[in-house]
Each structure stands twice: as C-alpha cells, then as structure tokens.
Amino acid sequence: MRVLVTGAAGFIGTNLCTLLLGDGLLDEGVEVVAVDNLSAETGQLAPGVELHEVSCAELAESGELLREIDAVVHLAGKPSVDFANDHPMEAFDANVRDTVALLIAAAEAGVGRFVYASSNAAAGNVDGPVHEQVLTRPASLYGASKLAAEAYCIAAGESYGIETVALRFSSVYGPHSRHKGSVIHKLIRDVIAGRILIVHGDGEQSRDFIFVEDLCRAVVAATRQPCAPVLQIGTGERVSVNELIDVIADIADAHPEIEHGETRLGDVRESVSDISLAREQLGWEPRVDLREGVRRTYEYYRAREAAPGEQLAGEREGAAT
C-alpha cells in the first residue's frame, strides 16, 4: 500500500508519518510518499521519510507523484481562524481551490481513497455534541472553507468514483508542534516562559481536545476501510479553557497570571464531537486522556527550553482562544 501525505512536514503530518513508519505498518508493505512545500517554515520531518518539496497545486498539475498511490491523506492547508479573517482569498485558495485540484488529479490517477483533514469549525455553532448529520453553521471564514472542501470531496466521490472521507478534527495537540499556535500549545509555552496568560473572553468557552497520536490512528484507519463521507474525530469530552489552564498549571507546578481579552471574531462558544460513528466504522477509540496528553506535550516543550519572549511562526502574540 502506498500512502501520499500532503503537509507531511507539519505538526500532524510529522506525527502521522512517524506512526506509519514506527507502528509496524511497513511490514505490511506500506510506503509513505511525503509532500510539503515548507511554506509554514516548520522544517519537521519524521525520521526515515524522504520529502518531496512541492506545493499541492504543483502536485495536482503534474500528477506524477500520484501514480500508483492507493490513498491520499490531505493535511496541507491554512489552519487558522485568524489567518482566514485577515487573508480570506489566500485561505480559500489553500483550503478549497488546492483541495479540488488535488481531488480531481487523484481521481484521474486512479487513487483509491482520499482522506481530507477537515475541522469541527465546518460545523460551527451547534448546540450539543457535533454529529455527522447536524445542520452546519460555520462561524468563521476558515470553517466555511473547510465545509466547502468537504462538499467537493463528497461530490468527487459521486462524480469520479474516488472514495473520499472528510475527518472533522477537534482541537489537536501534542509533540512536534513547535510552530503550532492553538490554545494548548500557546498556553504551555507561555507557562514555561513565565508569561502572562492572555485568554479571549471569560475562559468558559470549551473545546474537545484530542491527542495527536489518537487522531493519527484514526487517519490510518480511514485510509484502509470504507466509511461514511464525513466522520467526527475527537474524544467526546468538553473541556473549558479555564479547566485546561488548571491542568497545565498543575503539571508545571506553576501559578500563572491570567488576563482576559475580548472574544475573538469567528470563535464558537463550545465544540465537542459525537464520535460514535467513527468508533463503529473505523474500530477506533481515543486512548490518551487530557492529563496524560498535556503532560507529554509539556515535556516536549520543556525539553526544548522555550525562551521567554519567543513568538513562534504562525502565532499571534498573547492569543489563547
């Protein structure tokens, strides 16, 4: 089996390729074809993976790397509410236009399955756990771009015969995330550096936080077996930002100062996934609880001695959702 991974040098891509190479999967004849244009300046790559430095647009136009590929895992894109608000057309090009081009090229090359990295942001403001049949109401341009790409994946399946699945990731965290600007990573780095924690709103907004290793196991399962065209991937547990801060502070044995800012435009108040369909169809279950996942992520950053005043790529100063 040959699996092509876009965004392979990014946070999730690095973890996914590491899992594919280190979990005995290669013993079953699995080959990883890693693609990344390095535009995010991550520079990460799983050991033993040969990187093809190419953009998704170039990949689709050439089609060369898609030959004899069994499954594409499309992780590349612009994963940021702030970025989409500030650069809406660039986010559209990366998240929708490039996805459509790659879908068509994959179908024409005879690729069997196309696994798309979507987001709970596609569902938007939903009361209660988000399930696959919910009426979507994206609250951000980023969420709208992910929902549009989901629709194209479903349509490509009907029009071109390629099997597709959009996995709606909840809030992902974990190691190999040095340039990640999402809430857990930002808070951990700030605690280590002794900075004031800046929280948007009252901190009672909640998310479903999933450890990256668990998420990658779901992605691997989705490359191997037929399933519904959209699946929720999370833990099914709602955690507020304030609760998250308490967990991080306890693990770090710290007493951080907290300041509350304005609620960020386009943020949803709460988001938690109903993962019953993923459990049923993928035979998958999250294994790492929040405290263990935060501990492992904290140790990852601690080992790299994040410096006070450091602002990492893709991150706005003092902005925790």
ChimeraX attribute file (.defattr): number of C-alpha atoms within 10 A of each C-alpha:
attribute: neighborCount
match mode: 1-to-1
recipient: residues
	/A:1	15
	/A:2	18
	/A:3	24
	/A:4	22
	/A:5	24
	/A:6	24
	/A:7	26
	/A:8	32
	/A:9	31
	/A:10	27
	/A:11	23
	/A:12	24
	/A:13	27
	/A:14	26
	/A:15	25
	/A:16	24
	/A:17	26
	/A:18	18
	/A:19	17
	/A:20	20
	/A:21	19
	/A:22	13
	/A:23	10
	/A:24	11
	/A:25	14
	/A:26	14
	/A:27	9
	/A:28	8
	/A:29	9
	/A:30	15
	/A:31	18
	/A:32	20
	/A:33	20
	/A:34	25
	/A:35	25
	/A:36	25
	/A:37	19
	/A:38	16
	/A:39	13
	/A:40	15
	/A:41	12
	/A:42	20
	/A:43	14
	/A:44	18
	/A:45	21
	/A:46	22
	/A:47	11
	/A:48	11
	/A:49	17
	/A:50	12
	/A:51	17
	/A:52	15
	/A:53	15
	/A:54	17
	/A:55	19
	/A:56	23
	/A:57	17
	/A:58	14
	/A:59	22
	/A:60	22
	/A:61	12
	/A:62	11
	/A:63	16
	/A:64	12
	/A:65	16
	/A:66	24
	/A:67	14
	/A:68	14
	/A:69	20
	/A:70	21
	/A:71	25
	/A:72	24
	/A:73	24
	/A:74	23
	/A:75	24
	/A:76	25
	/A:77	21
	/A:78	19
	/A:79	21
	/A:80	18
	/A:81	21
	/A:82	19
	/A:83	16
	/A:84	22
	/A:85	15
	/A:86	12
	/A:87	12
	/A:88	15
	/A:89	14
	/A:90	14
	/A:91	23
	/A:92	22
	/A:93	16
	/A:94	19
	/A:95	27
	/A:96	23
	/A:97	19
	/A:98	20
	/A:99	27
	/A:100	22
	/A:101	16
	/A:102	23
	/A:103	28
	/A:104	19
	/A:105	20
	/A:106	26
	/A:107	20
	/A:108	15
	/A:109	18
	/A:110	17
	/A:111	24
	/A:112	18
	/A:113	26
	/A:114	27
	/A:115	24
	/A:116	26
	/A:117	21
	/A:118	29
	/A:119	24
	/A:120	29
	/A:121	28
	/A:122	24
	/A:123	24
	/A:124	24
	/A:125	21
	/A:126	20
	/A:127	11
	/A:128	11
	/A:129	16
	/A:130	22
	/A:131	22
	/A:132	19
	/A:133	9
	/A:134	11
	/A:135	12
	/A:136	19
	/A:137	15
	/A:138	22
	/A:139	19
	/A:140	21
	/A:141	24
	/A:142	25
	/A:143	27
	/A:144	22
	/A:145	26
	/A:146	30
	/A:147	26
	/A:148	18
	/A:149	25
	/A:150	27
	/A:151	16
	/A:152	20
	/A:153	26
	/A:154	18
	/A:155	14
	/A:156	19
	/A:157	19
	/A:158	12
	/A:159	12
	/A:160	14
	/A:161	15
	/A:162	23
	/A:163	23
	/A:164	29
	/A:165	26
	/A:166	26
	/A:167	25
	/A:168	26
	/A:169	21
	/A:170	24
	/A:171	22
	/A:172	24
	/A:173	24
	/A:174	25
	/A:175	22
	/A:176	22
	/A:177	22
	/A:178	20
	/A:179	20
	/A:180	22
	/A:181	22
	/A:182	20
	/A:183	21
	/A:184	24
	/A:185	22
	/A:186	24
	/A:187	28
	/A:188	24
	/A:189	25
	/A:190	22
	/A:191	23
	/A:192	20
	/A:193	16
	/A:194	16
	/A:195	16
	/A:196	14
	/A:197	21
	/A:198	21
	/A:199	24
	/A:200	21
	/A:201	17
	/A:202	14
	/A:203	20
	/A:204	15
	/A:205	19
	/A:206	20
	/A:207	25
	/A:208	23
	/A:209	28
	/A:210	25
	/A:211	25
	/A:212	25
	/A:213	22
	/A:214	20
	/A:215	25
	/A:216	21
	/A:217	18
	/A:218	22
	/A:219	21
	/A:220	19
	/A:221	16
	/A:222	28
	/A:223	23
	/A:224	14
	/A:225	11
	/A:226	14
	/A:227	18
	/A:228	17
	/A:229	18
	/A:230	23
	/A:231	27
	/A:232	25
	/A:233	35
	/A:234	29
	/A:235	24
	/A:236	21
	/A:237	17
	/A:238	18
	/A:239	18
	/A:240	19
	/A:241	23
	/A:242	15
	/A:243	14
	/A:244	21
	/A:245	22
	/A:246	15
	/A:247	16
	/A:248	23
	/A:249	17
	/A:250	13
	/A:251	15
	/A:252	17
	/A:253	10
	/A:254	13
	/A:255	13
	/A:256	19
	/A:257	11
	/A:258	13
	/A:259	13
	/A:260	14
	/A:261	16
	/A:262	10
	/A:263	16
	/A:264	15
	/A:265	12
	/A:266	19
	/A:267	19
	/A:268	21
	/A:269	18
	/A:270	19
	/A:271	27
	/A:272	26
	/A:273	25
	/A:274	19
	/A:275	21
	/A:276	16
	/A:277	18
	/A:278	23
	/A:279	16
	/A:280	11
	/A:281	15
	/A:282	21
	/A:283	11
	/A:284	20
	/A:285	18
	/A:286	19
	/A:287	14
	/A:288	15
	/A:289	14
	/A:290	19
	/A:291	14
	/A:292	13
	/A:293	21
	/A:294	24
	/A:295	17
	/A:296	15
	/A:297	23
	/A:298	23
	/A:299	17
	/A:300	16
	/A:301	19
	/A:302	15
	/A:303	9
	/A:304	9
	/A:305	12
	/A:306	18
	/A:307	12
	/A:308	13
	/A:309	11
	/A:310	11
	/A:311	17
	/A:312	15
	/A:313	13
	/A:314	18
	/A:315	17
	/A:316	13
	/A:317	13
	/A:318	18
	/A:319	18
	/A:320	23
	/A:321	23
